[in-house]
Amino acid sequence: MHTDERALKAFGRELRRLRGEAELTQQALARRISQRGTAISDSHVSDIENGRAMARPWLRKFLDEVLESNGRLEQLWEELTGSGRQVWLHEVTKRTHAADALFEYQPLVFPSYLQTEEYAHALIRYGSPWLAGREVRALAKERRERAEHMAKAELPSLWLIIDQSVLARRYGSPEIQREQLAHVASLVDGDRLTVQMVPTNSPRHAGNSGPRRIITTADEPEVVYMESAEEGRIITDSAGIFRSRLLFTALQGAARDPQETLQAIHDEMRKIDDE
């Protein structure tokens, strides 16, 4: 299972602190763990403390027992990796680009991995007015580079559902929006992306729960990324994933089919041309 390197480092720092409080060397800690039936080396302890290796569930249990930490390490691991936890952008980006398929709903904007540089610049500039101009430009460039990589890659498969209002918004300027729409249309025409639109007047609109991304990878458990204006969270429990799958299916049922959606994108482009 993929674990973010920052989570590994945070866990390692806490293990080092607890070991220091217990006045044990890495060698002594490894020896006491090994006496419980499963041998580990002091170098493995070192790798865990430096964020280079993950402590398996049985090892976390033994570490808590030997260090008499009242389950602190197991609790920390759940906080760092468990369902519903706050997620780092680095982690969700890595998971997104390593996935086999993405199923996403967005009610306000096109997702970052589909954004042109100018569209991303407008979103970041006006959505984070506290950032300096050079920071905005750097972040927009990073998004564009990731989007270019995504457009050229064969995987993940991309299935996007948007609210109709996403087409009508003019982030930055009408020209920026038209370029963004043209980029999305080209991905659809090239069979890189499937996109559906939920009409704003749909009585069965299930999108009021906010944006979410279902990340599917063949050799790892499926996860869901949910975001708000201030933070993002990863959902890993089966009930949470089931609810997101059910919601996505409901949105598909309320949405226009891909060909109608593509026509709506081209209609919006012509509308901008006539403005």
Backbone bond lengths (Angstrom), bond angles and torsions (degrees), N, CA, C in turn:
res aa  C-N    CA-C-N  psi(-1)  N-CA   C-N-CA  omega(-1)  CA-C   N-CA-C  phi
1 M - - - 1.469 - - 1.509 109.39 -
2 H 1.308 116.29 132.81 1.456 120.40 -178.93 1.522 111.02 -67.07
3 T 1.343 117.21 132.58 1.457 122.39 175.64 1.515 108.45 -128.97
4 D 1.308 116.77 130.83 1.448 121.26 -178.57 1.515 110.93 -63.01
5 E 1.348 116.41 140.14 1.463 120.68 -176.42 1.524 111.91 -64.15
6 R 1.327 117.23 -27.49 1.456 119.00 178.66 1.519 110.94 -69.51
7 A 1.332 117.12 -35.02 1.457 120.36 175.68 1.522 110.19 -65.48
8 L 1.323 116.81 -41.76 1.467 120.46 178.04 1.523 111.34 -61.15
9 K 1.325 116.76 -41.99 1.465 120.04 -179.11 1.526 111.24 -68.39
10 A 1.333 117.04 -39.78 1.460 120.52 178.63 1.527 110.63 -64.06
11 F 1.327 116.73 -42.02 1.456 120.64 177.03 1.528 110.35 -63.73
12 G 1.328 116.15 -42.56 1.458 120.20 -179.63 1.520 112.95 -62.51
13 R 1.326 116.58 -39.87 1.473 120.05 178.11 1.526 111.45 -61.93
14 E 1.333 116.28 -41.07 1.462 119.50 -179.96 1.522 110.98 -69.05
15 L 1.325 117.83 -38.82 1.463 120.90 176.12 1.520 110.54 -60.78
16 R 1.332 116.60 -43.71 1.469 120.08 178.88 1.527 111.19 -62.22
17 R 1.320 116.45 -39.99 1.467 120.28 179.81 1.520 111.21 -64.71
18 L 1.335 116.75 -46.09 1.456 120.81 -179.60 1.519 111.52 -65.49
19 R 1.326 116.77 -38.37 1.467 120.20 178.11 1.525 110.20 -64.16
20 G 1.348 116.23 -39.69 1.462 119.96 177.85 1.519 111.69 -63.73
21 E 1.340 116.32 -41.20 1.461 119.83 178.46 1.526 111.21 -63.92
22 A 1.336 116.40 -32.94 1.461 120.68 178.98 1.526 112.39 -81.80
23 E 1.338 116.65 -4.48 1.472 123.05 179.39 1.531 111.15 57.25
24 L 1.333 114.90 46.75 1.462 121.75 177.53 1.522 110.08 -116.90
25 T 1.317 116.81 139.47 1.455 120.52 171.23 1.522 108.72 -78.63
26 Q 1.315 116.56 166.74 1.463 119.67 176.09 1.522 110.59 -60.27
27 Q 1.316 115.77 -39.42 1.471 120.45 179.74 1.524 110.92 -64.02
28 A 1.346 116.47 -43.26 1.463 120.12 -179.56 1.524 110.93 -65.71
29 L 1.337 117.09 -40.40 1.460 120.66 178.91 1.521 110.36 -64.14
30 A 1.327 117.07 -44.10 1.465 120.79 178.76 1.526 110.87 -61.71
31 R 1.315 116.76 -38.99 1.461 120.32 -179.56 1.530 111.03 -65.52
32 R 1.332 117.29 -41.84 1.467 120.18 -179.34 1.530 111.45 -68.36
33 I 1.332 116.61 -36.09 1.461 119.75 175.18 1.525 110.04 -64.67
34 S 1.319 116.27 -44.45 1.462 121.07 -177.97 1.513 111.85 -62.73
35 Q 1.321 117.68 -30.97 1.461 121.89 178.85 1.521 112.11 -66.54
36 R 1.322 117.40 -14.24 1.466 121.91 179.78 1.521 112.37 -89.33
37 G 1.332 116.71 1.17 1.451 119.38 170.98 1.511 116.65 120.95
38 T 1.338 117.94 -18.29 1.466 120.84 178.83 1.516 108.72 -124.01
39 A 1.311 116.43 115.54 1.461 120.70 -173.87 1.528 111.33 -75.42
40 I 1.326 115.75 135.39 1.460 121.93 169.37 1.521 108.12 -133.82
41 S 1.311 116.55 160.35 1.462 121.45 -177.95 1.523 110.24 -102.34
42 D 1.330 115.44 161.16 1.462 119.05 176.00 1.522 110.81 -65.61
43 S 1.341 117.17 -27.58 1.469 119.68 177.80 1.525 110.83 -67.99
44 H 1.341 117.28 -31.68 1.463 120.30 176.85 1.524 109.96 -69.29
45 V 1.316 117.33 -40.04 1.461 120.82 174.37 1.525 109.85 -58.95
46 S 1.342 116.09 -43.29 1.462 120.81 178.72 1.518 111.44 -61.74
47 D 1.331 116.87 -42.11 1.465 120.25 179.42 1.530 111.12 -62.78
48 I 1.327 117.20 -40.02 1.467 120.47 178.67 1.527 109.95 -65.53
49 E 1.326 117.17 -45.18 1.461 120.51 -178.30 1.520 112.33 -64.46
50 N 1.316 117.42 -26.94 1.460 121.06 -179.26 1.524 113.12 -98.55
51 G 1.326 116.59 10.09 1.462 120.29 175.34 1.500 114.73 74.85
52 R 1.339 117.53 19.99 1.464 120.48 -179.19 1.524 112.62 -98.42
53 A 1.319 117.16 -10.62 1.465 121.38 -178.99 1.520 109.24 -145.06
54 M 1.326 115.08 156.73 1.456 121.34 -179.75 1.519 110.13 -102.27
55 A 1.315 117.28 137.88 1.462 121.93 174.07 1.521 109.01 -81.76
56 R 1.328 116.81 118.20 1.459 121.26 179.78 1.527 110.31 -67.86
57 P 1.347 117.24 162.58 1.467 119.42 -177.21 1.520 114.50 -52.71
58 W 1.349 117.99 -43.83 1.465 119.91 -179.83 1.520 111.06 -64.01
59 L 1.331 116.86 -34.75 1.457 120.13 -179.24 1.522 110.83 -73.37
60 R 1.327 117.54 -38.81 1.467 119.46 176.93 1.521 110.58 -60.11
61 K 1.327 116.35 -39.70 1.471 121.11 178.54 1.529 110.75 -62.26
62 F 1.326 116.93 -47.46 1.463 121.04 -179.66 1.527 111.30 -65.65
63 L 1.331 116.95 -38.70 1.463 120.28 179.67 1.530 110.37 -62.63
64 D 1.329 116.22 -44.29 1.468 119.31 178.47 1.532 110.92 -61.80
65 E 1.332 116.33 -38.68 1.464 119.68 -179.05 1.520 111.40 -69.01
66 V 1.320 117.14 -47.98 1.459 121.25 -177.77 1.531 111.01 -65.35
67 L 1.325 116.88 -40.09 1.463 120.97 -177.92 1.534 112.47 -85.96
68 E 1.345 115.97 -3.26 1.470 121.89 179.12 1.535 110.78 50.58
69 S 1.329 114.86 50.92 1.460 121.01 -173.59 1.528 113.43 -99.50
70 N 1.351 117.47 9.61 1.468 121.49 177.82 1.529 112.97 55.96
71 G 1.325 115.95 39.48 1.454 120.80 176.88 1.514 114.55 76.26
72 R 1.324 117.95 15.69 1.460 121.54 -176.16 1.525 111.68 -60.38
73 L 1.318 119.27 -42.85 1.463 121.11 -176.39 1.533 111.29 -68.75
74 E 1.335 117.07 -39.34 1.464 119.75 177.75 1.524 110.10 -66.25
75 Q 1.330 116.63 -39.92 1.470 120.81 178.02 1.523 110.46 -63.73
76 L 1.323 117.11 -44.16 1.461 120.72 179.53 1.522 110.71 -62.53
77 W 1.325 117.17 -41.64 1.463 120.36 -179.95 1.519 111.11 -60.78
78 E 1.333 116.62 -39.77 1.460 120.26 178.26 1.520 110.61 -66.14
79 E 1.344 116.98 -39.67 1.459 120.55 178.45 1.526 111.26 -64.19
80 L 1.328 116.52 -36.23 1.460 121.03 -176.46 1.521 113.26 -81.24
81 T 1.338 117.39 -30.31 1.461 119.91 -171.25 1.512 114.45 -127.94
82 G 1.320 119.70 -7.55 1.452 121.99 -172.00 1.515 114.04 -75.81
83 S 1.330 115.83 170.36 1.457 122.19 -179.91 1.519 110.58 -65.66
84 G 1.346 115.23 138.66 1.449 121.35 178.93 1.509 114.96 84.43
85 R 1.317 117.23 -0.33 1.467 119.38 -178.04 1.522 110.71 -74.65
86 Q 1.335 115.07 157.35 1.457 120.04 173.54 1.522 108.48 -68.43
87 V 1.320 116.60 142.06 1.458 120.36 -173.30 1.521 110.35 -118.61
88 W 1.330 115.90 146.12 1.462 121.23 174.99 1.527 109.59 -81.87
89 L 1.333 115.65 143.83 1.455 120.56 178.92 1.521 110.97 -58.00
90 H 1.334 116.07 -38.42 1.467 120.73 178.71 1.524 110.60 -55.92
91 E 1.331 116.29 -42.59 1.461 119.93 -177.03 1.521 112.03 -68.32
92 V 1.333 117.23 -47.07 1.462 118.90 -176.93 1.526 110.55 -67.36
93 T 1.338 117.97 -34.16 1.463 120.94 176.26 1.521 110.73 -63.16
94 K 1.321 116.02 -43.93 1.466 120.74 179.99 1.525 110.73 -63.92
95 R 1.330 116.49 -44.31 1.461 120.24 178.97 1.531 110.83 -63.77
96 T 1.334 116.52 -41.26 1.460 121.46 -177.73 1.521 111.36 -60.69
97 H 1.321 117.11 -47.96 1.466 120.35 -175.32 1.525 112.83 -78.22
98 A 1.339 117.73 -16.24 1.467 120.86 178.06 1.529 112.00 -94.99
99 A 1.329 117.47 -0.62 1.466 121.50 -174.64 1.525 111.84 -76.50
100 D 1.314 115.25 164.17 1.460 121.83 172.39 1.529 111.58 -93.45
101 A 1.343 116.61 -27.19 1.466 120.47 178.98 1.525 109.49 -154.98
102 L 1.332 115.46 145.06 1.460 122.60 175.25 1.525 108.36 -124.64
103 F 1.327 115.95 133.16 1.456 122.16 174.22 1.527 105.90 -122.79
104 E 1.326 117.54 114.06 1.459 120.39 -169.98 1.521 112.27 -131.80
105 Y 1.328 114.53 144.32 1.456 121.44 171.06 1.516 108.96 -119.08
106 Q 1.347 116.76 131.89 1.457 122.72 178.43 1.524 109.68 -134.14
107 P 1.340 118.17 121.28 1.464 120.51 -179.69 1.523 114.54 -92.14
108 L 1.345 119.36 -11.98 1.466 121.21 -172.71 1.517 114.68 -123.86
109 V 1.320 118.14 -35.79 1.465 121.29 -173.72 1.523 109.83 -143.13
110 F 1.326 115.72 164.48 1.455 119.64 168.42 1.533 108.36 -74.65
111 P 1.319 118.55 144.26 1.468 120.34 -177.61 1.523 111.82 -62.81
112 S 1.326 115.92 156.88 1.463 121.68 -172.37 1.517 113.00 -58.57
113 Y 1.341 117.96 -34.34 1.467 120.52 -177.10 1.529 112.86 -75.67
114 L 1.352 117.03 0.23 1.467 121.39 175.65 1.521 112.61 -117.03
115 Q 1.329 118.00 2.90 1.462 120.78 -171.48 1.522 113.22 -84.71
116 T 1.334 115.79 140.56 1.458 120.37 168.67 1.524 108.26 -73.60
117 E 1.325 116.93 165.40 1.463 119.81 -178.14 1.526 111.54 -65.02
118 E 1.316 117.79 -40.71 1.462 121.32 -178.21 1.531 110.97 -68.28
119 Y 1.318 116.92 -39.80 1.460 121.59 177.56 1.527 109.51 -63.65
120 A 1.343 116.48 -46.49 1.464 120.60 178.43 1.519 111.18 -61.83
121 H 1.330 116.56 -40.89 1.467 120.73 -179.86 1.524 110.42 -60.17
122 A 1.344 117.37 -43.64 1.462 120.67 -179.72 1.524 110.92 -64.83
123 L 1.328 117.31 -43.19 1.463 120.36 179.84 1.528 111.47 -62.21
124 I 1.319 116.28 -44.59 1.468 120.53 -177.38 1.526 110.61 -71.02
125 R 1.325 116.20 -42.56 1.480 120.13 -176.74 1.525 111.60 -61.28
126 Y 1.336 116.36 -47.50 1.461 119.24 -175.58 1.525 112.41 -87.98
127 G 1.328 116.57 -22.01 1.457 119.43 178.33 1.518 113.35 -85.03
128 S 1.339 116.90 -20.82 1.474 121.84 179.17 1.530 108.67 -133.83
129 P 1.343 118.12 69.61 1.472 120.92 -173.97 1.514 114.36 -65.89
130 W 1.332 117.75 -10.39 1.464 120.98 178.44 1.526 112.81 -80.10
131 L 1.328 117.95 -10.88 1.466 120.16 -178.84 1.525 110.88 -80.70
132 A 1.341 115.01 143.99 1.458 120.47 175.14 1.525 109.87 -70.39
133 G 1.325 116.13 157.12 1.454 120.63 -177.92 1.509 113.55 -56.60
134 R 1.328 116.98 -40.43 1.473 120.12 -178.55 1.532 111.11 -67.00
135 E 1.349 116.41 -32.74 1.463 119.91 177.31 1.516 110.54 -68.64
136 V 1.325 116.54 -41.52 1.463 121.01 178.66 1.527 110.06 -61.37
137 R 1.323 116.42 -45.76 1.473 120.36 -179.24 1.526 111.09 -63.26
138 A 1.329 116.87 -40.72 1.466 120.50 -179.38 1.531 111.09 -65.58
139 L 1.323 116.56 -42.99 1.465 120.18 179.87 1.522 111.58 -66.77
140 A 1.334 116.16 -39.83 1.467 119.63 178.26 1.525 110.98 -65.05
141 K 1.317 116.45 -38.75 1.466 120.12 177.92 1.521 111.22 -64.57
142 E 1.335 117.15 -40.90 1.459 120.96 178.19 1.530 110.77 -61.35
143 R 1.329 116.29 -43.94 1.465 119.54 178.28 1.522 111.25 -61.46
144 R 1.336 115.91 -43.15 1.461 119.14 -179.62 1.529 110.58 -61.41
145 E 1.328 117.30 -42.02 1.464 120.68 -179.57 1.528 111.03 -63.95
146 R 1.337 116.03 -41.08 1.469 119.05 178.43 1.531 110.38 -67.38
147 A 1.345 116.14 -37.96 1.463 119.90 179.19 1.525 111.15 -65.79
148 E 1.316 117.11 -38.75 1.461 120.84 177.61 1.527 110.69 -63.52
149 H 1.337 115.06 -41.64 1.471 119.01 177.96 1.530 110.55 -63.35
150 M 1.336 116.43 -42.22 1.456 120.48 -179.82 1.525 111.08 -64.18
151 A 1.320 117.32 -40.24 1.467 121.02 -178.60 1.522 111.89 -63.60
152 K 1.336 116.87 -34.05 1.468 121.22 -176.75 1.521 112.86 -86.51
153 A 1.334 117.39 -21.73 1.459 121.15 -175.70 1.528 111.60 -75.27
154 E 1.331 116.32 153.86 1.458 120.58 176.32 1.525 111.22 -81.66
155 L 1.303 116.14 -31.19 1.459 122.61 178.77 1.521 108.99 -127.42
156 P 1.333 116.50 153.19 1.457 128.06 3.28 1.522 113.26 -79.27
157 S 1.331 115.24 157.00 1.461 119.84 168.73 1.520 108.10 -65.55
158 L 1.330 116.72 141.75 1.463 120.83 -173.18 1.521 110.88 -119.96
159 W 1.330 115.95 123.38 1.458 121.08 175.15 1.524 106.93 -128.27
160 L 1.318 116.09 114.83 1.461 121.79 -174.37 1.521 110.75 -118.96
161 I 1.330 115.84 134.48 1.461 121.73 170.34 1.527 107.28 -116.45
162 I 1.327 115.84 129.21 1.460 120.94 179.83 1.520 110.00 -122.70
163 D 1.308 115.63 157.32 1.461 120.32 169.02 1.529 107.88 -77.74
164 Q 1.308 117.02 148.04 1.464 121.58 -179.45 1.524 112.01 -56.08
165 S 1.325 117.45 -30.72 1.466 121.26 -178.35 1.531 112.52 -63.34
166 V 1.342 117.43 -22.80 1.463 120.14 178.20 1.527 110.76 -60.61
167 L 1.335 116.69 -34.38 1.461 120.32 179.66 1.523 111.49 -70.84
168 A 1.319 117.08 -33.78 1.465 121.16 -172.40 1.522 113.45 -84.96
169 R 1.300 118.42 -15.68 1.472 119.98 -177.00 1.529 110.39 -70.97
170 R 1.333 115.75 150.67 1.462 121.22 -177.45 1.533 109.29 -122.33
171 Y 1.318 116.19 62.67 1.462 119.60 -179.43 1.527 110.05 -62.67
172 G 1.322 116.24 123.03 1.465 120.82 179.83 1.506 112.42 84.17
173 S 1.327 116.92 -60.35 1.467 122.48 179.22 1.522 108.19 -174.50
174 P 1.340 117.90 163.00 1.465 119.85 175.33 1.532 112.18 -57.89
175 E 1.339 116.16 -36.92 1.474 119.95 -178.71 1.534 111.34 -64.83
176 I 1.347 115.91 -39.51 1.471 120.25 178.72 1.530 109.82 -65.42
177 Q 1.327 115.56 -42.55 1.464 119.40 178.93 1.528 110.91 -64.19
178 R 1.338 117.60 -39.76 1.459 119.70 -179.74 1.522 110.68 -63.85
179 E 1.330 116.72 -42.11 1.463 120.37 178.06 1.527 110.84 -61.71
180 Q 1.323 115.99 -38.98 1.467 120.04 178.86 1.525 110.85 -65.86
181 L 1.320 116.50 -43.84 1.455 120.23 178.46 1.525 111.55 -62.94
182 A 1.312 115.97 -39.95 1.467 120.08 179.22 1.530 110.85 -64.07
183 H 1.327 115.93 -38.17 1.467 120.00 178.49 1.522 110.42 -63.50
184 V 1.327 116.95 -45.72 1.467 120.76 179.04 1.526 110.72 -63.34
185 A 1.328 116.93 -43.08 1.461 120.51 179.26 1.520 111.61 -60.91
186 S 1.337 117.30 -38.36 1.468 120.26 179.90 1.527 111.09 -66.18
187 L 1.330 116.62 -35.68 1.467 119.96 178.05 1.523 110.86 -68.68
188 V 1.328 116.32 -36.81 1.464 120.23 176.85 1.523 109.97 -67.16
189 D 1.326 116.82 -46.30 1.462 121.13 179.55 1.527 111.74 -60.47
190 G 1.345 116.42 -32.32 1.457 120.86 -179.84 1.512 113.71 -88.06
191 D 1.340 117.52 10.54 1.471 123.27 -179.85 1.529 112.94 59.90
192 R 1.342 116.32 23.42 1.468 119.12 176.34 1.522 111.32 -86.80
193 L 1.312 116.99 -22.76 1.456 122.48 -172.62 1.519 110.44 -140.83
194 T 1.332 116.14 139.35 1.452 122.26 168.71 1.520 107.09 -110.15
195 V 1.328 117.17 127.30 1.463 120.13 -178.61 1.524 109.87 -131.58
196 Q 1.323 115.52 138.38 1.457 122.68 175.70 1.519 109.06 -126.88
197 M 1.316 115.46 152.08 1.466 122.05 -177.25 1.517 109.65 -120.40
198 V 1.341 115.85 130.15 1.464 120.72 174.13 1.534 107.83 -93.23
199 P 1.332 119.40 117.81 1.465 120.56 179.56 1.530 111.05 -59.84
200 T 1.311 116.06 142.26 1.459 119.91 -178.66 1.517 112.01 -63.95
201 N 1.320 117.34 -23.56 1.467 119.84 -179.66 1.523 112.53 -95.93
202 S 1.326 117.43 13.13 1.463 119.91 -179.41 1.530 110.70 -68.63
203 P 1.325 118.37 125.96 1.469 120.49 179.13 1.524 112.63 -72.86
204 R 1.340 117.36 -13.32 1.466 120.86 -179.16 1.532 111.65 -108.81
205 H 1.316 115.89 28.11 1.463 121.22 -177.87 1.528 109.82 -69.12
206 A 1.323 116.81 117.39 1.473 121.85 -176.52 1.524 112.27 -104.36
207 G 1.335 116.74 18.47 1.447 119.89 -171.88 1.506 116.50 -93.44
208 N 1.347 118.44 10.13 1.456 119.21 -176.69 1.520 113.55 -76.06
209 S 1.325 117.20 -2.57 1.464 120.20 178.62 1.526 112.23 -87.20
210 G 1.332 117.29 -1.83 1.456 120.25 174.90 1.521 113.65 97.03
211 P 1.341 115.94 170.14 1.463 120.82 -177.12 1.519 112.56 -68.30
212 R 1.319 115.91 151.19 1.463 120.90 177.03 1.515 109.16 -158.21
213 R 1.318 114.70 153.29 1.468 121.82 -178.85 1.520 108.54 -130.22
214 I 1.324 117.07 120.94 1.466 122.03 175.72 1.527 106.99 -93.06
215 I 1.321 116.02 118.29 1.466 122.34 -174.92 1.523 108.17 -106.74
216 T 1.319 116.04 114.73 1.459 122.34 -175.83 1.525 110.26 -113.03
217 T 1.330 115.63 125.85 1.457 121.98 178.59 1.521 108.58 -131.41
218 A 1.327 116.81 135.43 1.467 121.17 -171.41 1.519 113.24 -58.63
219 D 1.325 117.76 -41.72 1.462 120.27 -173.20 1.532 113.82 -106.60
220 E 1.343 116.60 16.96 1.460 120.86 177.40 1.525 109.68 -138.19
221 P 1.343 117.83 157.10 1.466 119.75 177.36 1.524 111.68 -62.97
222 E 1.312 116.08 145.75 1.458 121.32 177.83 1.523 110.04 -69.03
223 V 1.337 116.67 143.62 1.459 121.01 177.15 1.523 108.88 -132.62
224 V 1.332 115.47 163.32 1.465 122.08 177.37 1.519 107.98 -124.14
225 Y 1.325 115.73 133.08 1.460 121.48 175.35 1.520 107.63 -106.73
226 M 1.326 116.15 122.62 1.457 122.41 177.97 1.511 108.49 -116.88
227 E 1.339 117.43 135.71 1.445 120.31 -176.11 1.516 111.58 -127.91
228 S 1.343 114.07 153.22 1.449 122.31 171.87 1.514 107.09 -129.72
229 A 1.324 117.66 -174.07 1.461 120.36 -178.69 1.522 112.05 -65.42
230 E 1.340 117.85 -26.39 1.455 120.65 -172.98 1.520 114.31 -108.67
231 E 1.323 118.46 -22.82 1.452 119.16 -174.21 1.519 110.75 -158.83
232 G 1.338 115.33 168.75 1.454 121.58 174.01 1.520 109.15 -127.20
233 R 1.334 115.89 153.18 1.458 120.01 179.31 1.522 110.25 -134.33
234 I 1.332 115.14 146.99 1.454 122.46 177.13 1.521 109.11 -101.01
235 I 1.333 116.33 130.85 1.455 122.29 176.02 1.532 107.90 -108.98
236 T 1.336 116.68 126.39 1.460 120.59 -178.68 1.523 113.65 -122.93
237 D 1.350 118.13 -14.17 1.462 118.92 -177.87 1.525 110.40 -74.74
238 S 1.324 116.08 149.56 1.469 121.20 -172.95 1.529 112.30 -62.50
239 A 1.341 117.36 -35.40 1.464 119.63 -179.97 1.521 111.05 -66.77
240 G 1.332 116.99 -42.26 1.455 120.79 179.11 1.512 112.25 -65.32
241 I 1.325 116.73 -39.63 1.459 120.78 178.36 1.526 110.33 -67.41
242 F 1.325 116.95 -40.57 1.473 120.69 177.91 1.519 110.89 -60.03
243 R 1.332 117.45 -43.15 1.456 120.61 -179.96 1.518 111.49 -63.14
244 S 1.339 116.69 -39.78 1.463 119.90 178.91 1.527 111.12 -67.62
245 R 1.323 116.79 -39.03 1.466 120.71 176.42 1.523 110.91 -62.45
246 L 1.333 116.02 -42.61 1.455 120.66 179.98 1.524 110.64 -64.86
247 L 1.338 115.99 -41.09 1.460 120.23 178.62 1.525 111.04 -64.63
248 F 1.331 117.29 -42.43 1.459 120.66 179.83 1.528 110.78 -62.63
249 T 1.337 115.87 -40.35 1.463 120.03 177.71 1.530 110.78 -62.77
250 A 1.344 117.04 -40.67 1.465 120.83 177.87 1.525 111.05 -63.21
251 L 1.340 116.69 -39.66 1.459 120.45 177.96 1.525 111.30 -65.98
252 Q 1.329 116.73 -39.73 1.466 119.61 176.36 1.521 111.27 -59.61
253 G 1.337 115.66 -39.86 1.458 119.66 -179.77 1.519 112.96 -66.55
254 A 1.332 116.73 -31.32 1.468 121.00 -179.35 1.522 112.65 -87.08
255 A 1.322 117.20 -14.17 1.461 121.43 -172.70 1.526 112.24 -86.72
256 R 1.338 114.73 157.54 1.472 120.97 171.46 1.531 109.07 -69.66
257 D 1.312 116.72 154.39 1.462 118.25 -179.85 1.528 109.99 -71.34
258 P 1.339 117.93 164.06 1.469 121.08 -174.69 1.521 114.30 -55.95
259 Q 1.325 118.48 -38.40 1.459 119.94 -178.19 1.525 110.86 -69.54
260 E 1.317 117.54 -39.93 1.461 120.82 176.55 1.526 110.90 -64.99
261 T 1.330 115.30 -37.68 1.465 119.64 179.21 1.520 110.69 -66.16
262 L 1.334 116.84 -42.38 1.460 120.22 177.83 1.523 110.30 -61.14
263 Q 1.323 116.88 -39.74 1.462 120.37 177.59 1.521 110.34 -63.26
264 A 1.338 117.37 -39.38 1.461 121.42 178.76 1.531 110.95 -64.27
265 I 1.333 117.30 -35.41 1.463 121.11 177.22 1.524 110.20 -64.82
266 H 1.335 116.55 -45.60 1.467 120.09 178.95 1.532 111.30 -65.97
267 D 1.332 117.02 -36.08 1.465 120.26 177.17 1.524 110.69 -63.07
268 E 1.327 116.14 -39.78 1.466 120.21 179.74 1.529 110.61 -68.36
269 M 1.308 118.03 -35.94 1.451 122.18 176.78 1.530 110.08 -62.78
270 R 1.352 116.37 -44.20 1.469 119.62 177.86 1.523 111.89 -64.94
271 K 1.318 115.81 -35.42 1.454 120.49 177.54 1.532 110.49 -62.24
272 I 1.326 116.57 -41.95 1.463 120.44 177.86 1.526 110.46 -64.22
273 D 1.332 116.06 -40.51 1.465 119.94 179.26 1.534 111.24 -60.60
274 D 1.330 116.14 -31.12 1.464 120.09 -177.88 1.518 114.13 -88.00
275 E 1.332 116.77 -6.60 1.466 119.56 -176.99 1.528 111.28 -71.59
